[in-house]
Amino acid sequence: MTAMSWAAILPFALPFALAFAAIRAILAWGGGYVLDLPNERSLHDRPVPRTGGLALLAGAAACLVLGGAELWRPLAIAGSLAALSFLDDLRGVPLRLRLAAHLAAASGFAWHLLSPMHPAELALVILGVVWVTNLYNFMDGA
């Protein structure tokens, strides 16, 4: 392959490779702890990984070295929330702490991406992000 074709493939191959390597490492390290076994409420019929999105974020972190350095703040917020979600998957985290973390993460994202904005609009965006995040989490675990 020429240097030009590698340059075109790298932005896709590097995040995929990092995410793939991370999920393999998490599954090897965590064994049965990171697998969600199906039960009567599950939508899946085979064990699936429950890792708080850590492998996906490892792949997304590749954007920092591929020209997206200005995204470090949202990625750090997402990484913190993913780490808390991973801890919740493994051991359980009190509802109030999870809700506070979701509110803090949504506030950080909204402020970073949308400010300046009217405070009432910003509050609605924050509540909407928290609602959608929790709705997705609920449906994911249903």
Steps between C-alpha positions, in 0.01 A plus 500: 500500500611850433546762769191678370277196544630436853420861586144444379457175696664605829210715633275194477744220579657649813174556695376155398827335605503680837136413573553139395814464712327663799197271487726195470703618801189576705349159424829323576548693826141501617390152400148441622478833684460705185245275331131568543330165516149488352204476736122529468520880452784493246463585135804287416521121504881468525745654745601851388778727632400766749797726518361851528619582149867499601616323184300737281658797677846350452431505128359851520817612678681443172341825379732687736807387308330521160431872513221533754701629795233762575266212592698404810250662739185320373698176475621537859142560615380195306789293638414595857136409448600174329725409793213560742268294279756220492522508880119492512496196270750317722396597851203735492508873567233683703232665288568848639868480409419379146241776454742764630770371263258505205395856585863609532600333172200644313577843645862475389403393149231764464725775631792392280297458183221757527603791719428783506133413521204623700504325842145364459586352161823356638307340789254343255784364288669356811179333617438367150848349479463338844156365405618353168813353662296328770235390252767340285661338807162365610423358157850354474448310825137402438 
